């Protein structure tokens, strides 16, 4: 846990630096503002790059063009326009969707959104809740305002897109149920969905237009070869070119790989390449491969794979072992056990052969069929011990890098012992909090995939440590719906490993997730287990924080005397183990208990003792939290000037951390203290608090919003009385 009657005429006056202000007679209910800092929301432009050398596909493009006459293009009153593009793997569904989307994106002034649902690829499928979280963040919704449940996120998404003109591409969906929560209701929006399945439910229930993409006609297959290889070379051997296209099953994926194979052999005739490919087919048939989804293209893949230099071929097959959908250059280097500079050249070789697709600077992905083939090659060509070492290296690299990033963001957080994991890898280093947070956001899904993969493959020590070192990220970025799941996986791994310390870490993290989601009984149960296990393994940090949180839950449940007793036990544990920050945080919890008992002098004493500990540690965030709590205690004891000073200093620190939730609490604290001494500047601070509260999640600020609304109403009523 990181801790935190209507007037006929009205005169509107402002004092101080109020920023945006409410102009109204009398304010009823909640107050909402958009854009907490006043800046315009950025227009999302998420489409990946267009596909080069795209062949005509005229009938399909015309069918997509016809969608523009419905709703978005014609301005009619139709529902949202949806096109479902189905077809077998490698047929070019994504290429068609992206190529057409790039052609028409200028029509959608409010932006475009893109997601790969991973319905049939590597890693775990994305659920609608995860996707909506990303879409809402792209639409500039602060993380604190994103609802925890999928239904709430879907409703907010529809509300935000109401009246907007947006293009949404949903790639590789597994089924209609995965897509439906992502559909806007605005007729000005257009949605393109690709899937290997026909998505009959989306067509029947949601009015989607069906489009089943077939393989390329023979002439378009040859045309694709011409565009990549050059018309002159293809025209010189038309029969061989046609035969090559046939051997590629007229699939665009295989044709592109074959074209790069031709380009890599400038002095070979097409007839010679046909002969080589026929020999490769015969060799593979002799190996007895069964009829599977690779059967049509395995010979093409094999021909290109066998032509690679051995270092590049090794990297290709090892990439088939990577747990996530995308891989960074640094992760590929860890997988291969080589230097980043070396692996960068090998990645260039693979992209040049069309065996790997770049998706962003330093990030790559394998097509689903190529991933299957790469894993097949690894199983066949890479010794078992080398495969095991490669998997262990990349999982250890993720563990070490996330631990490094976590330490930059939360330097006072508990260090989880690594027991030698990652001694043979070089984790990334981060200079700033922003760098570390950006890396986590980029790798979040890979980290979850790595956790699941580690559990599935028996790397239990890594599997329980990953959630233990990364859950602070999930709290800070408000990925609360995913947070409990990582700890459930961590608990499963720790139990399989027979590691009570790992169980204790994950019970504590799961308790924090439940607590922040308002599930107090579940939180208390997890904390009690963490406290027992923490005591068993003699870890004062885990035992102490678990006890402290039990006290917090008891206080919230109005069992204050019990809360005091448990919190004092937490302080004793922290002191016995020399855990100074834990002692300070427990003292603040004790202050909360004393406040509930209206023992305000003891509340202030506890806060000042905690603040002294944090100052000695040089823990800036904790000092800010201690100042905020002391400010509240000063107000409770009647020393309102001291309260103003403490809240203001705390607010400055929280602003530096980007901690808007606690900044809001400090603003309210200042406003209340100024009101208590009759200072006219109080109203300006209430208005600033209202402005900031509008950018935060209502569920997290409901009690504060009530105080803000009541205070602004009281100020309005007071002005009316004076003006009357």
FIMIRO-694389 format. One record per residue (C-alpha): x, y, z negated. Coordinates in steps of 0.05 Angstrom, whole numbers. Layout:
N
X / Y / Z
...
***
This chain:
724
0 / 0 / 0
28 / 68 / 20
-2 / 110 / -29
-88 / 161 / -18
-678 / 568 / 60
-652 / 594 / 126
-635 / 669 / 129
-665 / 714 / 182
-599 / 750 / 193
-529 / 731 / 172
-465 / 771 / 172
-406 / 728 / 192
-339 / 748 / 164
-271 / 714 / 165
-212 / 722 / 118
-144 / 691 / 121
-120 / 642 / 174
-182 / 601 / 186
-169 / 571 / 254
-236 / 548 / 284
-295 / 567 / 240
-368 / 549 / 233
-415 / 604 / 255
-484 / 588 / 227
-538 / 613 / 181
-540 / 556 / 132
-503 / 491 / 141
-541 / 426 / 130
-511 / 357 / 133
-441 / 340 / 158
-395 / 386 / 196
-359 / 362 / 259
-307 / 394 / 303
-269 / 366 / 362
-194 / 373 / 372
-165 / 384 / 303
-107 / 426 / 329
-147 / 463 / 382
-109 / 434 / 441
-148 / 405 / 500
-152 / 330 / 502
-104 / 300 / 554
-135 / 267 / 615
-117 / 193 / 614
-84 / 167 / 678
-69 / 94 / 663
-70 / 60 / 731
-6 / 20 / 744
32 / 35 / 808
0 / 19 / 874
21 / -45 / 911
71 / -32 / 967
59 / -59 / 1037
-15 / -72 / 1024
-49 / -106 / 1083
-115 / -83 / 1110
-167 / -125 / 1074
-217 / -80 / 1111
-282 / -117 / 1094
-267 / -115 / 1020
-245 / -43 / 1020
-308 / -23 / 1057
-350 / -60 / 1006
-315 / -22 / 950
-324 / 44 / 988
-399 / 31 / 990
-400 / 34 / 914
-384 / 109 / 918
-453 / 121 / 947
-485 / 94 / 884
-488 / 138 / 822
-419 / 170 / 822
-414 / 191 / 894
-486 / 205 / 910
-506 / 237 / 845
-565 / 190 / 836
-595 / 164 / 773
-569 / 93 / 778
-535 / 59 / 720
-460 / 52 / 714
-431 / 22 / 778
-394 / -44 / 767
-357 / -87 / 817
-334 / -157 / 797
-277 / -183 / 841
-268 / -258 / 834
-220 / -307 / 867
-165 / -359 / 856
-97 / -341 / 825
-48 / -307 / 872
-101 / -285 / 921
-90 / -211 / 908
-148 / -190 / 863
-106 / -142 / 822
-72 / -114 / 884
-139 / -100 / 917
-168 / -68 / 855
-108 / -23 / 843
-99 / -4 / 916
-171 / 18 / 922
-170 / 52 / 854
-110 / 94 / 875
-148 / 114 / 939
-207 / 141 / 900
-178 / 163 / 833
-180 / 237 / 855
-256 / 232 / 852
-254 / 219 / 777
-233 / 285 / 745
-240 / 258 / 674
-187 / 204 / 685
-177 / 130 / 694
-168 / 74 / 644
-135 / 6 / 656
-127 / -57 / 616
-101 / -127 / 629
-147 / -172 / 589
-98 / -231 / 594
-157 / -278 / 608
-114 / -330 / 642
-42 / -309 / 630
8 / -315 / 574
-4 / -297 / 502
-72 / -291 / 470
-131 / -261 / 506
-148 / -191 / 485
-215 / -182 / 452
-260 / -124 / 466
-245 / -92 / 399
-171 / -88 / 414
-183 / -58 / 482
-232 / -7 / 456
-182 / 14 / 404
-132 / 30 / 459
-184 / 65 / 503
-207 / 109 / 446
-136 / 129 / 429
-124 / 145 / 502
-186 / 190 / 499
-152 / 228 / 441
-194 / 199 / 385
-152 / 201 / 321
-139 / 131 / 294
-175 / 148 / 230
-240 / 161 / 268
-239 / 94 / 304
-292 / 47 / 273
-267 / -19 / 247
-318 / -62 / 283
-326 / -76 / 357
-399 / -52 / 359
-380 / 15 / 328
-322 / 24 / 376
-365 / 6 / 436
-418 / 57 / 414
-366 / 112 / 405
-336 / 95 / 473
-403 / 101 / 507
-417 / 167 / 472
-350 / 196 / 493
-360 / 176 / 566
-431 / 203 / 569
-432 / 253 / 626
-359 / 241 / 644
-334 / 218 / 712
-284 / 163 / 698
-255 / 103 / 734
-242 / 40 / 693
-204 / -21 / 717
-211 / -85 / 675
-161 / -136 / 701
-160 / -212 / 690
-223 / -219 / 649
-240 / -288 / 622
-315 / -279 / 621
-373 / -230 / 619
-375 / -228 / 543
-303 / -203 / 541
-322 / -145 / 587
-392 / -123 / 566
-372 / -81 / 505
-324 / -42 / 550
-378 / -18 / 597
-398 / 56 / 594
-470 / 77 / 603
-456 / 139 / 644
-477 / 133 / 718
-418 / 178 / 735
-369 / 123 / 716
-346 / 65 / 759
-318 / -1 / 732
-277 / -52 / 772
-268 / -120 / 740
-223 / -176 / 765
-228 / -248 / 743
-216 / -319 / 767
-288 / -332 / 748
-349 / -305 / 784
-376 / -270 / 721
-448 / -288 / 736
-472 / -259 / 670
-444 / -191 / 688
-478 / -195 / 756
-546 / -218 / 730
-551 / -176 / 667
-509 / -114 / 681
-521 / -106 / 756
-449 / -116 / 778
-435 / -124 / 852
-405 / -192 / 867
-343 / -197 / 910
-305 / -263 / 919
-236 / -252 / 949
-212 / -305 / 997
-142 / -320 / 1021
-115 / -275 / 1076
-135 / -292 / 1148
-75 / -319 / 1187
-65 / -254 / 1226
-65 / -212 / 1161
-16 / -262 / 1130
32 / -250 / 1187
19 / -175 / 1183
40 / -175 / 1110
105 / -210 / 1129
116 / -157 / 1183
107 / -100 / 1134
159 / -127 / 1086
208 / -160 / 1134
200 / -116 / 1195
158 / -125 / 1258
217 / -140 / 1304
241 / -202 / 1267
171 / -231 / 1258
152 / -217 / 1331
214 / -254 / 1355
188 / -320 / 1326
112 / -316 / 1322
101 / -391 / 1316
150 / -398 / 1259
121 / -337 / 1225
52 / -367 / 1229
78 / -433 / 1201
111 / -397 / 1143
45 / -361 / 1128
10 / -428 / 1129
60 / -459 / 1082
48 / -400 / 1034
-26 / -420 / 1034
-40 / -349 / 1059
-35 / -325 / 987
-7 / -254 / 981
36 / -272 / 920
71 / -329 / 957
77 / -288 / 1021
112 / -231 / 985
162 / -280 / 954
174 / -312 / 1021
184 / -244 / 1054
238 / -227 / 1003
269 / -295 / 1016
272 / -279 / 1090
303 / -211 / 1076
357 / -244 / 1033
377 / -287 / 1094
387 / -235 / 1149
423 / -284 / 1196
377 / -343 / 1188
321 / -356 / 1238
250 / -364 / 1216
251 / -435 / 1245
309 / -452 / 1199
271 / -425 / 1139
210 / -467 / 1159
253 / -529 / 1161
283 / -513 / 1093
214 / -503 / 1064
189 / -568 / 1092
249 / -603 / 1062
233 / -570 / 995
161 / -594 / 999
185 / -665 / 1012
233 / -661 / 953
178 / -636 / 906
130 / -690 / 931
182 / -742 / 915
185 / -715 / 843
112 / -733 / 836
82 / -666 / 816
8 / -673 / 804
-44 / -632 / 842
-50 / -569 / 799
-57 / -494 / 809
16 / -491 / 830
10 / -544 / 883
-2 / -495 / 941
57 / -449 / 924
107 / -491 / 886
151 / -502 / 947
153 / -427 / 960
171 / -412 / 888
222 / -468 / 887
256 / -444 / 950
266 / -375 / 921
286 / -401 / 852
338 / -448 / 881
368 / -391 / 922
381 / -349 / 859
451 / -343 / 829
453 / -388 / 768
453 / -331 / 716
390 / -302 / 747
358 / -371 / 754
372 / -384 / 681
340 / -319 / 660
279 / -333 / 704
266 / -400 / 671
278 / -372 / 601
227 / -318 / 614
176 / -374 / 619
189 / -385 / 544
176 / -313 / 523
115 / -309 / 477
84 / -244 / 504
53 / -219 / 568
107 / -166 / 579
181 / -168 / 564
229 / -110 / 552
301 / -109 / 576
325 / -115 / 503
280 / -174 / 489
303 / -208 / 553
375 / -198 / 530
359 / -231 / 464
324 / -289 / 499
384 / -301 / 544
436 / -288 / 490
473 / -237 / 532
488 / -163 / 535
435 / -113 / 556
478 / -87 / 614
484 / -158 / 641
411 / -176 / 634
391 / -110 / 668
427 / -132 / 732
395 / -201 / 728
326 / -169 / 721
340 / -127 / 782
357 / -191 / 820
291 / -223 / 799
249 / -162 / 817
285 / -158 / 884
264 / -230 / 898
191 / -212 / 878
195 / -263 / 822
186 / -210 / 769
142 / -147 / 769
164 / -81 / 736
106 / -49 / 698
142 / 10 / 665
213 / 34 / 653
251 / -25 / 624
189 / -70 / 620
170 / -129 / 664
118 / -184 / 672
112 / -251 / 708
50 / -267 / 748
11 / -323 / 715
31 / -374 / 768
104 / -353 / 764
103 / -359 / 689
76 / -430 / 694
130 / -446 / 745
185 / -413 / 702
164 / -454 / 642
164 / -516 / 686
235 / -500 / 708
257 / -489 / 637
229 / -557 / 617
265 / -590 / 675
330 / -551 / 681
346 / -523 / 612
371 / -571 / 558
324 / -579 / 499
375 / -550 / 450
385 / -488 / 494
310 / -477 / 499
303 / -482 / 424
360 / -432 / 413
331 / -383 / 464
262 / -384 / 430
293 / -376 / 361
336 / -317 / 385
278 / -278 / 415
233 / -290 / 354
289 / -270 / 308
302 / -208 / 350
229 / -186 / 343
233 / -199 / 267
297 / -160 / 258
276 / -102 / 303
208 / -93 / 270
242 / -95 / 201
291 / -41 / 224
235 / 3 / 250
194 / -8 / 187
253 / 14 / 144
260 / 79 / 184
186 / 96 / 174
179 / 72 / 102
248 / 72 / 71
222 / 58 / 0
183 / -4 / 22
201 / -72 / -6
257 / -107 / 33
238 / -178 / 52
299 / -225 / 49
318 / -250 / 118
357 / -312 / 97
402 / -310 / 158
348 / -299 / 210
374 / -258 / 268
448 / -261 / 251
462 / -275 / 325
419 / -219 / 355
427 / -144 / 360
362 / -110 / 339
344 / -41 / 365
363 / 20 / 324
317 / 79 / 314
338 / 151 / 299
270 / 179 / 282
202 / 159 / 256
171 / 177 / 324
218 / 130 / 360
201 / 73 / 313
126 / 85 / 317
128 / 89 / 393
165 / 23 / 397
114 / -11 / 351
55 / 14 / 393
88 / -11 / 456
105 / -79 / 426
45 / -89 / 380
11 / -143 / 422
78 / -177 / 435
90 / -179 / 360
23 / -211 / 347
38 / -261 / 403
106 / -275 / 373
74 / -288 / 305
24 / -337 / 335
78 / -371 / 377
125 / -377 / 317
69 / -411 / 277
51 / -457 / 335
123 / -478 / 347
142 / -490 / 275
184 / -428 / 262
148 / -418 / 196
200 / -374 / 163
195 / -323 / 219
119 / -330 / 222
107 / -310 / 150
160 / -255 / 150
133 / -219 / 212
69 / -195 / 178
106 / -181 / 114
153 / -131 / 148
104 / -99 / 196
38 / -88 / 160
57 / -16 / 143
51 / -1 / 217
-19 / -28 / 220
-40 / 16 / 162
-6 / 80 / 187
-35 / 72 / 257
-102 / 48 / 230
-102 / -19 / 267
-146 / -44 / 211
-186 / -95 / 250
-122 / -133 / 268
-89 / -124 / 201
-124 / -180 / 161
-111 / -230 / 217
-36 / -224 / 215
-34 / -240 / 141
-80 / -300 / 149
-30 / -327 / 200
27 / -309 / 153
-6 / -346 / 96
-16 / -408 / 139
58 / -406 / 158
82 / -396 / 86
39 / -455 / 62
66 / -500 / 117
137 / -478 / 98
122 / -490 / 24
146 / -419 / 9
109 / -386 / -50
146 / -321 / -39
119 / -318 / 32
49 / -332 / 5
56 / -276 / -46
78 / -225 / 7
19 / -242 / 51
-33 / -245 / -4
-11 / -175 / -24
-15 / -149 / 47
-83 / -182 / 59
-108 / -151 / -6
-87 / -82 / 18
-124 / -93 / 84
-187 / -114 / 48
-181 / -56 / 0
-175 / -4 / 54
-234 / -36 / 90
-276 / -29 / 27
-280 / -104 / 12
-265 / -99 / -63
-282 / -170 / -85
-239 / -200 / -30
-183 / -151 / -45
-183 / -168 / -119
-180 / -243 / -105
-118 / -233 / -60
-84 / -187 / -110
-94 / -237 / -166
-62 / -292 / -125
-5 / -246 / -106
6 / -228 / -179
9 / -301 / -200
56 / -320 / -144
98 / -257 / -153
109 / -275 / -226
125 / -347 / -207
180 / -327 / -159
203 / -271 / -206
192 / -214 / -156
175 / -152 / -196
156 / -111 / -135
102 / -160 / -112
76 / -176 / -182
76 / -103 / -202
40 / -76 / -141
-10 / -132 / -143
-26 / -115 / -216
-29 / -41 / -200
-80 / -54 / -144
-122 / -99 / -189
-125 / -39 / -236
-146 / 6 / -179
-202 / -41 / -159
-226 / -47 / -231
-227 / 29 / -237
-268 / 35 / -174
-316 / -17 / -202
-322 / 27 / -265
-288 / -24 / -310
-240 / 29 / -334
-216 / 0 / -400
-196 / -64 / -364
-163 / -22 / -309
-121 / 14 / -361
-97 / -51 / -392
-78 / -82 / -324
-44 / -19 / -300
-2 / -16 / -364
19 / -88 / -350
40 / -66 / -280
83 / -10 / -310
117 / -60 / -357
133 / -106 / -299
162 / -50 / -256
205 / -26 / -314
229 / -96 / -330
253 / -105 / -257
279 / -34 / -248
228 / -18 / -194
226 / 57 / -202
179 / 75 / -145
130 / 22 / -166
131 / 50 / -237
115 / 119 / -209
57 / 94 / -167
29 / 55 / -226
33 / 118 / -269
-10 / 153 / -217
-60 / 96 / -221
-61 / 104 / -296
-74 / 178 / -286
-136 / 159 / -246
-160 / 116 / -303
-149 / 172 / -354
-187 / 220 / -308
-246 / 172 / -306
-245 / 172 / -382
-241 / 249 / -382
-174 / 247 / -418
-145 / 302 / -376
-82 / 318 / -416
-60 / 245 / -410
-77 / 248 / -336
-30 / 307 / -326
24 / 275 / -368
22 / 212 / -325
25 / 252 / -260
85 / 293 / -282
122 / 231 / -304
110 / 199 / -236
131 / 262 / -200
197 / 263 / -237
211 / 191 / -216
197 / 206 / -143
240 / 268 / -143
298 / 228 / -173
290 / 176 / -117
287 / 230 / -63
224 / 197 / -35
191 / 256 / 2
124 / 223 / 17
116 / 198 / -54
135 / 267 / -82
80 / 297 / -39
29 / 246 / -64
51 / 259 / -136
44 / 334 / -126
-26 / 325 / -99
-46 / 282 / -158
-14 / 333 / -206
-52 / 389 / -172
-117 / 353 / -186
-96 / 342 / -259
-78 / 416 / -266
-148 / 433 / -242
-179 / 385 / -292
-140 / 418 / -349
-161 / 488 / -325
-93 / 511 / -299
-119 / 529 / -229
-60 / 571 / -207
-13 / 512 / -218
-64 / 469 / -181
-61 / 515 / -120
15 / 514 / -118
19 / 438 / -125
-33 / 424 / -71
-1 / 474 / -22
68 / 444 / -30
40 / 374 / -21
1 / 395 / 41
65 / 422 / 74
98 / 354 / 65
38 / 314 / 90
36 / 358 / 152
109 / 339 / 166
90 / 266 / 161
29 / 274 / 205
-12 / 247 / 146
-78 / 283 / 162
-121 / 246 / 113
-79 / 268 / 53
-70 / 338 / 83
-146 / 343 / 81
-147 / 324 / 7
-96 / 378 / -8
-136 / 431 / 31
-198 / 413 / -10
-156 / 416 / -73
-132 / 487 / -57
-203 / 510 / -39
-232 / 482 / -104
-178 / 514 / -146
-187 / 582 / -111
-262 / 577 / -122
-250 / 563 / -196
-215 / 630 / -204
-262 / 669 / -158
-210 / 680 / -103
-242 / 703 / -37
-192 / 661 / 2
-228 / 598 / -18
-277 / 601 / 40
-222 / 602 / 92
-193 / 539 / 62
-261 / 505 / 62
-268 / 522 / 136
-199 / 495 / 152
-218 / 432 / 113
-282 / 426 / 154
-243 / 433 / 218
-193 / 379 / 198
-247 / 332 / 172
-280 / 333 / 240
-220 / 297 / 269
-220 / 241 / 217
-263 / 179 / 209
-328 / 195 / 174
-325 / 132 / 131
-257 / 154 / 103
-280 / 225 / 88
-354 / 218 / 69
-345 / 242 / -3
-300 / 299 / 18
-348 / 321 / 73
-403 / 326 / 21
-361 / 373 / -21
-342 / 414 / 40
-414 / 421 / 62
-438 / 440 / -8
-382 / 491 / -16
-395 / 525 / 51
-469 / 527 / 36
-454 / 559 / -32
-409 / 611 / 0
-463 / 627 / 52
-516 / 634 / -2
-471 / 679 / -43
-459 / 726 / 16
-533 / 729 / 30
-547 / 750 / -42
-493 / 804 / -39
-517 / 830 / 28
-590 / 830 / 5
***
